Amino acid sequence: MSNLTLYGVFYPYINDFITMKRHLGFSASNMEISLKAFDRYAKSNGVKHVGISEPLALQWCAKRENEANDTWSHRINFLRQFCIYLLNLGFDAYIPQKPPSKKDNNFIPYIYSDGEMQAIFHAVDSLRLHDLHMNNSLFIMPALVRLLFATGLRIGEALALKMEDVNMEANFLIVRKSKNGKERIVPFTDSLSKVLAQYIRYREKLPCIRGDYFFIKPNGEDCRGSAIDYWWIKILSIAKIPRRGNEPGPRVHDARHSFCTKSMKKMTEEGKDLYYTLPVLSTYVGHSKLSSTDRYVRMTADMYPDLLGKTESICSYIFPKLKS
């Protein structure tokens, strides 16, 4: 049976749409997966002609049981963009309403204290496997965790690093697969360099055929984010860092939040003007807009009341007073 029988009428248009997005500089991998799932959904519902009706769009956009708001929001946005694309091609397509905001403005990220960070490092170093499993991500965890806290990289960016992206002579990373599709250079410290050099020495001793990815399992395969989440729960338990009840986290991604806020605190203590250094931090962590970096600081500013006093005269716009 031809593989073409597995696809619906939207499949070739989705391929063209994704190609266009990538030519514009977007990764579009998640969008491609979602829209091809929509194509299969439309086929299973008997859609035989190109065109997206209101009932079909609304059925697809309905929130699913136990679906995270982020996933739901992305799924709707992907279909909205594809519907607009079809309209521009001359097809009928109902454009669903924009989803609720993916970001909860009242959400406060978890910021790891210096003591908690040290507890995490001790915990990750203490992890052991009871059996020899080559298909396991534990091998990378000590170096990966330290890299996340030291650079503020997103977990997806770290796992997407290739060997050629890690320059150990000049101490910098090249992040190619970023959230906004833009490449950037991320310098790192000598202390992180020692950690990465140690990881590389062990990596080179693996008996497997090693792939291009920097972080690999002992069998040479690349690592997935779901495996990192599994180990993160164990790390927090050993470090005695409790879950936040009904709030998400502490998460691996909160290492990025912690990096941003601690960087702002350090720059202020060094007497640097945040009016000029905020854009530098924004570029370093790969934000497409300055407001994204501002949001990190604004949500966690209450952790450092002295920070507000030092910066109020030069860039009070960064920390607007919140209504109680």
Secondary structure, 3 states (H helix, E strand, C coil): CCHHHHCCCCHHHHHHHHHHHHHCCCCCHHHHHHHHHHHHHHHHCCCCCCCECHHHHHHHHCCCCCCCHHHHHHHHHHHHHHHHHHHHCCCCECCCCCCCCCCCCCCCCCCCCHHHHHHHHHHHHHCCCCCCCCCCHHHHHHHHHHHHHHHCCCHHHHHCCEHHHEECCCCEEEECCCCCCCCEEEECCHHHHHHHHHHHHHHHCCCCCCCCECCECCCCCECCHHHHHHHHHHHHHHCCCCCCCCCCCCCCCHHHHHHHHHHHHHHHHCCCCHHHHHHHHHHHHCCCCHHHHHHHHHHHHHHCHHHHHHHHHHHHHHCCCCCC
